[in-house]
Amino acid sequence: MKKLLSVLLAAGLVLALTACGSKESEEKPKEKVVEDKVVVYSTHAESLLEVVVSEFERETGIKVEYINLKGALADRVLAEKDAPQADVMYGGASSLFIDLAEKGVFEETHPEWSEELNPLFKDEGGLWYGTIQTPVVMFYNSEMLSEEEAPKDWYELIKPEYEDKLVFRDAGSSSAKATYSSLLYQYDKEGRISDGWEFMKSLDRNTKKYYGSGSLQFQAVGRKEASISFAVLSSVIANRDNGLPLEIIDAESGSPVITDAIGVIKNSKHPNAAKKFLEFAGSKKIQSKLATEFNRMPTLNSAIEESPQWMKEIEYKVMDVDWKVLSEKQSQWMRKWDSEIKGYN
């Protein structure tokens, strides 16, 4: 009897251990296989991409293939939606990402650094994340205007005293597109879009010239062809550091802030490598590196603490803009601006 009991106990122990092992085996998640390559579509300058790519390849051993598509980025990604050729979309304004996210282009991701981000800089559903913030600010030549004479807000630019004192970028540039659209939105949100177009006509009347190049725009202000303009904050700082007598205007109604974003493309060929690239490209280490080497302002406060001094010290009001609305209306508005406003008043 004792022998039989011993046999039964031993058999029970074996079964229990087997069941435990089986359960542990079932519960243990399968380790994700990270692919050895990732394909990135981007709008960023090649010099900036090279820095990010080389650091990523050295740290992970994953090969990066990238294509710089600039203005054609969103169209290319959307055209390839059913058969994605890229794994990551890196760069481009948040309005583009919002539009593409609604069309089902992106995969939900949750990088570790995303919890630190201000809600302004990310999609609430985890479809895209901002890695660079780009305020667009007004500025003036301090040898032509005093602080008292300079405008305090965007809406003052249509005053008679500023006729022929303005030079701007045309709507082909991302900064101009965001600025003109953001100004129109201030009227649209109050149901007064027709007043917004009247404002744009008056602004055009006071504009001496539009430039297709940012460098030509700054040269014009530097040569005193006009005293007032607007541009991305980092460019104003860089030109001021290079000797131009420029002063920044912290507009009373705020400045538009363009968010350059990143997202993983749904159903891509290298999804796990793509998530690793997103985690890396938006990290504190890379954001602060791009701030130091390329004057790109981070979205992570922890990265700003390791960035150039002006980024730590600069203060500006943020214009109230619903970028989702802009993603829906911007193209239509800019076509109208180009065909009915620019140079027609």
Kinemage of the C-alpha trace (Angstrom):
@kinemage 1
@onewidth
@group {chain A} dominant
@subgroup {mainchain}
@vectorlist {calphas} color= white
{ca met a 1} P 0.000 0.000 0.000
{ca lys a 2} L 2.819 2.359 0.931
{ca lys a 3} L 4.574 1.510 -2.324
{ca leu a 4} L 1.411 2.233 -4.317
{ca leu a 5} L 0.939 5.551 -2.504
{ca ser a 6} L 4.537 6.541 -3.271
{ca val a 7} L 4.042 5.762 -6.948
{ca leu a 8} L 0.834 7.793 -7.072
{ca leu a 9} L 2.459 10.760 -5.309
{ca ala a 10} L 5.431 10.670 -7.686
{ca ala a 11} L 3.129 10.530 -10.697
{ca gly a 12} L 1.108 13.447 -9.342
{ca leu a 13} L 4.261 15.496 -8.826
{ca val a 14} L 5.401 14.827 -12.392
{ca leu a 15} L 1.983 15.847 -13.748
{ca ala a 16} L 1.965 19.011 -11.624
{ca leu a 17} L 5.441 19.997 -12.757
{ca thr a 18} L 4.524 19.255 -16.362
{ca ala a 19} L 1.376 21.381 -16.071
{ca cys a 20} L 3.364 24.197 -14.455
{ca gly a 21} L 5.983 24.061 -17.161
{ca ser a 22} L 3.297 24.010 -19.820
{ca lys a 23} L 1.544 27.004 -18.245
{ca glu a 24} L 4.786 28.963 -17.979
{ca ser a 25} L 5.542 28.112 -21.593
{ca glu a 26} L 2.111 29.356 -22.662
{ca glu a 27} L 2.366 32.558 -20.604
{ca lys a 28} L 5.877 33.473 -21.766
{ca pro a 29} L 5.470 35.928 -24.654
{ca lys a 30} L 7.228 35.226 -27.869
{ca glu a 31} L 10.309 37.370 -28.280
{ca lys a 32} L 9.837 39.840 -31.117
{ca val a 33} L 12.245 39.360 -33.974
{ca val a 34} L 13.775 42.702 -34.905
{ca glu a 35} L 14.453 42.977 -38.608
{ca asp a 36} L 17.936 43.922 -39.849
{ca lys a 37} L 16.691 46.856 -41.943
{ca val a 38} L 14.320 49.836 -41.725
{ca val a 39} L 13.155 52.134 -44.544
{ca val a 40} L 12.538 55.790 -43.655
{ca tyr a 41} L 10.761 58.476 -45.684
{ca ser a 42} L 11.656 61.962 -44.459
{ca thr a 43} L 11.486 65.704 -45.044
{ca his a 44} L 14.543 66.469 -42.921
{ca ala a 45} L 17.762 67.781 -44.438
{ca glu a 46} L 20.202 65.091 -45.507
{ca ser a 47} L 22.869 66.329 -43.095
{ca leu a 48} L 20.468 65.930 -40.167
{ca leu a 49} L 19.315 62.508 -41.351
{ca glu a 50} L 22.912 61.313 -41.655
{ca val a 51} L 23.549 62.126 -37.998
{ca val a 52} L 20.454 60.277 -36.769
{ca val a 53} L 20.961 57.319 -39.112
{ca ser a 54} L 24.658 56.816 -38.359
{ca glu a 55} L 24.023 56.936 -34.587
{ca phe a 56} L 21.123 54.489 -34.906
{ca glu a 57} L 23.071 52.042 -37.079
{ca arg a 58} L 26.059 52.132 -34.742
{ca glu a 59} L 23.914 51.579 -31.653
{ca thr a 60} L 21.555 48.888 -33.011
{ca gly a 61} L 23.276 47.286 -35.994
{ca ile a 62} L 20.097 47.840 -38.023
{ca lys a 63} L 20.667 49.171 -41.546
{ca val a 64} L 18.683 52.291 -42.493
{ca glu a 65} L 17.584 53.144 -46.012
{ca tyr a 66} L 16.153 56.644 -46.268
{ca ile a 67} L 14.614 58.810 -48.968
{ca asn a 68} L 14.225 62.579 -48.615
{ca leu a 69} L 10.883 63.489 -50.204
{ca lys a 70} L 10.328 67.036 -48.883
{ca gly a 71} L 6.940 68.319 -50.139
{ca ala a 72} L 5.984 65.011 -51.776
{ca leu a 73} L 6.220 62.986 -48.554
{ca ala a 74} L 2.537 62.786 -47.577
{ca asp a 75} L 1.354 62.035 -51.119
{ca arg a 76} L 3.904 59.239 -51.486
{ca val a 77} L 3.014 57.608 -48.168
{ca leu a 78} L -0.710 57.783 -48.932
{ca ala a 79} L -0.249 56.407 -52.457
{ca glu a 80} L 1.581 53.390 -50.995
{ca lys a 81} L -0.928 52.794 -48.195
{ca asp a 82} L -2.086 49.385 -49.481
{ca ala a 83} L 1.464 48.201 -50.159
{ca pro a 84} L 3.830 50.242 -47.946
{ca gln a 85} L 7.391 50.603 -49.189
{ca ala a 86} L 8.541 52.541 -46.116
{ca asp a 87} L 8.408 51.678 -42.427
{ca val a 88} L 8.698 55.133 -40.875
{ca met a 89} L 7.577 58.658 -41.778
{ca tyr a 90} L 10.064 61.020 -40.128
{ca gly a 91} L 9.455 64.749 -40.474
{ca gly a 92} L 6.630 66.873 -41.775
{ca ala a 93} L 4.152 69.071 -39.914
{ca ser a 94} L 1.658 67.563 -37.483
{ca ser a 95} L -1.191 68.675 -39.776
{ca leu a 96} L 0.085 66.146 -42.350
{ca phe a 97} L 0.281 63.414 -39.727
{ca ile a 98} L -3.235 64.192 -38.480
{ca asp a 99} L -4.610 63.915 -42.009
{ca leu a 100} L -2.780 60.647 -42.741
{ca ala a 101} L -3.689 59.177 -39.345
{ca glu a 102} L -7.373 59.665 -40.123
{ca lys a 103} L -6.814 57.753 -43.363
{ca gly a 104} L -5.397 54.773 -41.480
{ca val a 105} L -1.757 55.135 -42.469
{ca phe a 106} L -0.054 54.771 -39.060
{ca glu a 107} L 0.482 51.995 -36.518
{ca glu a 108} L -0.154 52.689 -32.830
{ca thr a 109} L 3.090 52.879 -30.845
{ca his a 110} L 4.056 53.896 -27.315
{ca pro a 111} L 7.719 54.941 -27.041
{ca glu a 112} L 9.088 55.372 -23.523
{ca trp a 113} L 9.720 59.091 -23.962
{ca ser a 114} L 6.136 59.832 -25.076
{ca glu a 115} L 4.854 60.166 -21.499
{ca glu a 116} L 6.951 63.305 -21.054
{ca leu a 117} L 5.458 65.004 -24.124
{ca asn a 118} L 2.980 67.861 -23.850
{ca pro a 119} L -0.366 66.765 -25.413
{ca leu a 120} L 0.219 69.535 -27.979
{ca phe a 121} L 3.020 67.410 -29.420
{ca lys a 122} L 1.382 63.989 -29.817
{ca asp a 123} L -1.617 62.063 -31.057
{ca glu a 124} L -3.814 60.902 -28.185
{ca gly a 125} L -4.164 57.501 -29.847
{ca gly a 126} L -0.408 56.957 -30.177
{ca leu a 127} L -0.294 57.251 -33.972
{ca trp a 128} L 2.364 59.997 -34.184
{ca tyr a 129} L 4.689 61.974 -31.916
{ca gly a 130} L 6.403 65.354 -32.202
{ca thr a 131} L 10.198 65.393 -32.042
{ca ile a 132} L 10.880 69.038 -32.987
{ca gln a 133} L 8.892 72.177 -32.170
{ca thr a 134} L 9.211 75.113 -34.538
{ca pro a 135} L 7.672 78.427 -33.454
{ca val a 136} L 7.082 80.916 -36.282
{ca val a 137} L 7.658 84.463 -35.022
{ca met a 138} L 7.508 88.015 -36.307
{ca phe a 139} L 10.725 90.022 -36.259
{ca tyr a 140} L 11.977 93.445 -37.342
{ca asn a 141} L 15.162 95.292 -38.245
{ca ser a 142} L 15.981 97.359 -35.157
{ca glu a 143} L 17.956 99.871 -37.259
{ca met a 144} L 14.756 100.721 -39.146
{ca leu a 145} L 12.136 100.534 -36.390
{ca ser a 146} L 12.158 101.183 -32.659
{ca glu a 147} L 10.405 98.819 -30.266
{ca glu a 148} L 7.592 101.359 -29.932
{ca glu a 149} L 7.142 101.561 -33.714
{ca ala a 150} L 7.179 97.803 -34.254
{ca pro a 151} L 3.872 95.888 -34.377
{ca lys a 152} L 2.759 94.106 -31.210
{ca asp a 153} L 0.541 91.561 -32.950
{ca trp a 154} L -0.146 90.007 -36.350
{ca tyr a 155} L -3.321 92.028 -36.804
{ca glu a 156} L -1.400 95.304 -36.668
{ca leu a 157} L 0.480 94.388 -39.855
{ca ile a 158} L -2.378 95.759 -41.982
{ca lys a 159} L -2.014 99.300 -40.561
{ca pro a 160} L -1.252 101.996 -43.175
{ca glu a 161} L 2.112 102.810 -41.556
{ca tyr a 162} L 3.394 99.335 -42.471
{ca glu a 163} L 2.696 99.621 -46.194
{ca asp a 164} L 5.696 98.279 -48.175
{ca lys a 165} L 7.507 97.483 -44.921
{ca leu a 166} L 6.716 93.767 -45.045
{ca val a 167} L 8.505 90.936 -46.862
{ca phe a 168} L 7.263 87.381 -46.478
{ca arg a 169} L 7.771 83.841 -47.743
{ca asp a 170} L 5.271 82.529 -50.273
{ca ala a 171} L 2.901 79.719 -49.309
{ca gly a 172} L 5.227 77.081 -50.739
{ca ser a 173} L 7.232 77.175 -47.508
{ca ser a 174} L 5.960 75.223 -44.509
{ca ser a 175} L 6.394 78.221 -42.187
{ca ala a 176} L 4.334 80.543 -44.402
{ca lys a 177} L 1.681 77.907 -45.028
{ca ala a 178} L 1.312 77.314 -41.282
{ca thr a 179} L 1.240 81.038 -40.515
{ca tyr a 180} L -1.311 82.086 -43.137
{ca ser a 181} L -3.528 79.111 -42.241
{ca ser a 182} L -3.239 79.797 -38.502
{ca leu a 183} L -4.253 83.425 -39.009
{ca leu a 184} L -7.242 82.399 -41.132
{ca tyr a 185} L -8.215 79.866 -38.472
{ca gln a 186} L -8.584 82.650 -35.884
{ca tyr a 187} L -11.474 83.980 -37.995
{ca asp a 188} L -12.815 80.594 -39.049
{ca lys a 189} L -13.266 79.362 -35.469
{ca glu a 190} L -15.559 82.358 -34.857
{ca gly a 191} L -17.523 81.774 -38.066
{ca arg a 192} L -15.978 84.857 -39.716
{ca ile a 193} L -13.823 83.358 -42.465
{ca ser a 194} L -14.882 86.107 -44.922
{ca asp a 195} L -13.334 88.652 -42.524
{ca gly a 196} L -10.229 86.489 -42.501
{ca trp a 197} L -9.917 86.772 -46.263
{ca glu a 198} L -10.354 90.547 -46.044
{ca phe a 199} L -7.505 90.599 -43.531
{ca met a 200} L -5.331 88.556 -45.899
{ca lys a 201} L -6.081 90.991 -48.748
{ca ser a 202} L -5.046 93.930 -46.565
{ca leu a 203} L -1.907 92.067 -45.523
{ca asp a 204} L -1.058 91.447 -49.172
{ca arg a 205} L -1.482 95.168 -49.943
{ca asn a 206} L 1.136 96.009 -47.310
{ca thr a 207} L 3.552 93.306 -48.508
{ca lys a 208} L 6.392 94.594 -50.656
{ca lys a 209} L 7.563 91.191 -51.902
{ca tyr a 210} L 7.224 87.422 -51.393
{ca tyr a 211} L 10.309 85.213 -51.480
{ca gly a 212} L 10.669 81.560 -52.376
{ca ser a 213} L 13.892 81.390 -50.367
{ca gly a 214} L 14.423 82.026 -46.672
{ca ser a 215} L 17.962 83.305 -47.216
{ca leu a 216} L 16.728 85.915 -49.720
{ca gln a 217} L 14.022 86.959 -47.288
{ca phe a 218} L 16.565 87.598 -44.512
{ca gln a 219} L 18.902 89.373 -46.938
{ca ala a 220} L 16.075 91.738 -47.869
{ca val a 221} L 15.494 92.671 -44.225
{ca gly a 222} L 19.254 92.929 -43.638
{ca arg a 223} L 19.644 95.266 -46.653
{ca lys a 224} L 16.760 97.375 -45.296
{ca glu a 225} L 14.500 96.753 -48.268
{ca ala a 226} L 11.781 96.165 -45.668
{ca ser a 227} L 11.708 96.224 -41.895
{ca ile a 228} L 9.288 93.457 -40.837
{ca ser a 229} L 8.917 89.769 -41.595
{ca phe a 230} L 8.266 86.392 -39.985
{ca ala a 231} L 10.221 83.132 -39.955
{ca val a 232} L 10.929 80.088 -37.830
{ca leu a 233} L 12.475 81.127 -34.530
{ca ser a 234} L 15.725 79.193 -34.991
{ca ser a 235} L 16.414 80.979 -38.306
{ca val a 236} L 15.832 84.390 -36.722
{ca ile a 237} L 18.239 83.501 -33.903
{ca ala a 238} L 20.854 82.193 -36.365
{ca asn a 239} L 20.705 85.322 -38.540
{ca arg a 240} L 20.868 87.559 -35.486
{ca asp a 241} L 23.921 85.642 -34.273
{ca asn a 242} L 25.464 86.244 -37.710
{ca gly a 243} L 25.203 89.991 -37.240
{ca leu a 244} L 21.799 91.054 -38.551
{ca pro a 245} L 20.104 93.647 -36.275
{ca leu a 246} L 16.947 91.621 -35.654
{ca glu a 247} L 14.497 91.777 -32.766
{ca ile a 248} L 11.854 89.119 -32.088
{ca ile a 249} L 8.214 90.061 -31.480
{ca asp a 250} L 6.291 87.957 -28.968
{ca ala a 251} L 2.898 88.481 -30.606
{ca glu a 252} L 0.030 89.220 -28.229
{ca ser a 253} L -2.179 86.577 -29.857
{ca gly a 254} L 0.683 84.085 -29.889
{ca ser a 255} L 2.908 82.485 -32.508
{ca pro a 256} L 2.008 79.373 -34.532
{ca val a 257} L 4.085 76.363 -33.497
{ca ile a 258} L 4.797 73.778 -36.190
{ca thr a 259} L 5.406 70.303 -34.781
{ca asp a 260} L 7.678 68.034 -36.809
{ca ala a 261} L 6.553 64.494 -36.125
{ca ile a 262} L 7.354 60.816 -36.572
{ca gly a 263} L 5.156 57.745 -36.988
{ca val a 264} L 5.394 54.041 -37.845
{ca ile a 265} L 3.584 53.090 -41.055
{ca lys a 266} L 0.928 50.391 -40.692
{ca asn a 267} L 1.558 46.997 -42.325
{ca ser a 268} L 5.155 47.903 -43.119
{ca lys a 269} L 7.751 45.253 -43.929
{ca his a 270} L 9.984 45.926 -40.924
{ca pro a 271} L 7.606 46.867 -38.066
{ca asn a 272} L 9.847 46.035 -35.108
{ca ala a 273} L 12.895 47.785 -36.542
{ca ala a 274} L 10.584 50.736 -37.269
{ca lys a 275} L 9.513 50.938 -33.627
{ca lys a 276} L 13.155 50.852 -32.553
{ca phe a 277} L 13.921 53.736 -34.923
{ca leu a 278} L 11.001 55.776 -33.565
{ca glu a 279} L 12.122 55.118 -29.988
{ca phe a 280} L 15.636 56.249 -30.895
{ca ala a 281} L 14.813 59.286 -33.078
{ca gly a 282} L 12.570 60.871 -30.460
{ca ser a 283} L 14.787 60.146 -27.473
{ca lys a 284} L 16.245 62.826 -25.216
{ca lys a 285} L 19.726 61.970 -26.508
{ca ile a 286} L 18.867 62.588 -30.172
{ca gln a 287} L 16.608 65.594 -29.561
{ca ser a 288} L 19.345 67.396 -27.616
{ca lys a 289} L 21.947 66.393 -30.224
{ca leu a 290} L 19.864 67.896 -33.047
{ca ala a 291} L 19.321 70.998 -30.921
{ca thr a 292} L 23.065 71.456 -30.440
{ca glu a 293} L 24.171 70.607 -33.978
{ca phe a 294} L 21.224 71.881 -36.059
{ca asn a 295} L 19.406 74.404 -33.834
{ca arg a 296} L 16.239 72.259 -33.793
{ca met a 297} L 14.147 72.919 -30.692
{ca pro a 298} L 13.188 69.730 -28.788
{ca thr a 299} L 9.686 68.773 -27.702
{ca leu a 300} L 11.035 67.080 -24.561
{ca asn a 301} L 11.728 69.485 -21.694
{ca ser a 302} L 14.504 67.184 -20.477
{ca ala a 303} L 16.217 67.573 -23.876
{ca ile a 304} L 15.841 71.367 -23.777
{ca glu a 305} L 17.852 71.323 -20.543
{ca glu a 306} L 20.786 69.947 -22.571
{ca ser a 307} L 20.277 72.301 -25.544
{ca pro a 308} L 21.725 75.711 -26.519
{ca gln a 309} L 21.171 78.476 -23.982
{ca trp a 310} L 18.677 80.444 -26.085
{ca met a 311} L 16.280 77.468 -26.094
{ca lys a 312} L 16.311 77.420 -22.290
{ca glu a 313} L 15.718 81.161 -22.037
{ca ile a 314} L 13.315 81.959 -24.889
{ca glu a 315} L 9.693 82.642 -23.956
{ca tyr a 316} L 6.820 83.040 -26.382
{ca lys a 317} L 3.058 82.766 -26.355
{ca val a 318} L 1.537 79.922 -28.369
{ca met a 319} L -1.246 80.811 -30.806
{ca asp a 320} L -4.489 78.891 -30.312
{ca val a 321} L -4.667 76.611 -33.353
{ca asp a 322} L -6.660 73.424 -33.922
{ca trp a 323} L -4.259 71.539 -36.181
{ca lys a 324} L -6.922 68.959 -36.956
{ca val a 325} L -9.051 71.686 -38.557
{ca leu a 326} L -5.996 72.969 -40.406
{ca ser a 327} L -5.258 69.492 -41.727
{ca glu a 328} L -8.734 69.517 -43.297
{ca lys a 329} L -8.783 73.079 -44.637
{ca gln a 330} L -5.189 74.151 -45.217
{ca ser a 331} L -4.826 72.915 -48.809
{ca gln a 332} L -8.042 74.604 -49.906
{ca trp a 333} L -7.147 77.835 -48.133
{ca met a 334} L -3.666 77.954 -49.629
{ca arg a 335} L -4.967 77.356 -53.155
{ca lys a 336} L -7.286 80.321 -52.670
{ca trp a 337} L -4.444 82.422 -51.219
{ca asp a 338} L -2.235 81.591 -54.205
{ca ser a 339} L -4.888 82.264 -56.852
{ca glu a 340} L -6.815 85.174 -55.321
{ca ile a 341} L -4.676 86.891 -52.670
{ca lys a 342} L -0.944 86.873 -53.443
{ca gly a 343} L -0.110 89.943 -55.526
{ca tyr a 344} L -3.746 90.661 -56.412
{ca asn a 345} L -4.351 93.550 -54.000
